Amino acid sequence: QIDNLTTTHVCGKRIDNDGLTKHKLICPKLNAPCLKCSGKGKYTTVECNEITCDACNGRKCLAGLDWTKCFKCNGRGAYDTTSGTTEICSTCQNKGALNGKWTMCFKCHGAGAYDTENQGRINCAACTFLGAFKGFNL
């Protein structure tokens, strides 16, 4: 009789039919763990405040399995600038991960900018300041 009320999901859990849609959002077989909060759903700020992860909205995972750790912020969602401030990562939009397959830029090594002898630090035109290219660089 339980077979009429529940469904066995791909992860092996028996889920009631009403909760199946909600379970698909957090199932580890269908989603990648959040890189920003390391799959915990929350993280501690520099002010020592524990807050809900804004990348996964506390769900502990990112929708889908096809994610690449952001090269520019190294999965943090933000990075430290050369002037000593912290900036929200524009490459991953504060998620710490890029949706799909990405390859690190060979010229700026994922930073989106590089140092020169004459002009100081300049934005990388090769990757259009993203630090990465969509797809694999074979």
Residue pairs with C-beta under 8 A, 6 or more apart in sequence:
2 14
5 16
5 17
6 14
6 15
6 16
6 17
7 14
7 15
7 16
7 17
7 20
8 14
8 15
9 15
9 20
9 23
9 27
9 29
10 27
10 29
10 30
11 27
11 28
11 29
11 30
13 23
13 27
15 23
24 30
25 31
25 59
25 61
25 63
26 59
26 60
26 61
28 61
30 64
30 65
31 61
31 62
31 63
31 64
31 65
32 61
32 62
32 64
32 65
32 66
32 67
32 97
33 39
33 60
33 61
33 62
34 40
34 41
34 53
34 55
34 56
34 59
34 60
34 61
34 62
34 96
34 97
35 55
35 62
35 67
35 69
35 70
35 75
35 95
35 96
35 97
36 43
36 53
36 54
36 55
36 56
36 75
36 76
36 77
36 94
36 95
36 96
36 97
37 43
37 53
37 55
37 56
37 60
39 60
39 61
40 53
40 60
41 52
41 53
41 56
41 58
41 59
41 60
42 50
42 51
42 52
42 53
42 58
43 50
43 51
43 53
44 50
44 51
45 51
52 58
53 60
54 77
54 94
55 62
55 77
55 94
55 95
55 96
55 97
56 62
62 95
62 97
62 99
64 99
66 99
66 100
66 101
67 97
67 98
67 99
67 100
68 97
68 98
68 100
68 101
68 102
68 132
69 75
69 96
69 97
69 98
70 77
70 89
70 91
70 92
70 95
70 96
70 97
70 98
70 131
70 132
71 91
71 102
71 104
71 105
71 109
71 110
71 111
71 131
71 132
72 79
72 89
72 91
72 92
72 110
72 111
72 112
72 130
72 131
72 132
73 79
73 89
73 91
73 92
73 96
75 96
75 97
76 89
76 96
77 88
77 89
77 92
77 94
77 95
77 96
78 86
78 87
78 88
78 89
78 94
79 86
79 87
79 89
80 86
80 87
81 87
82 121
88 94
89 96
90 129
91 98
91 112
91 130
91 131
91 132
92 98
98 132
100 134
100 135
101 134
101 135
101 136
102 132
102 133
102 134
102 135
103 132
103 133
103 135
103 136
103 137
104 110
104 131
104 132
105 112
105 124
105 126
105 127
105 130
105 131
105 132
105 133
106 126
106 137
107 114
107 124
107 126
107 127
108 114
108 124
108 126
108 127
108 131
109 131
110 131
110 132
111 124
111 131
112 123
112 124
112 127
112 129
112 130
112 131
113 121
113 122
113 123
113 124
113 129
114 121
114 122
114 124
115 121
116 122
123 129
124 131
127 133
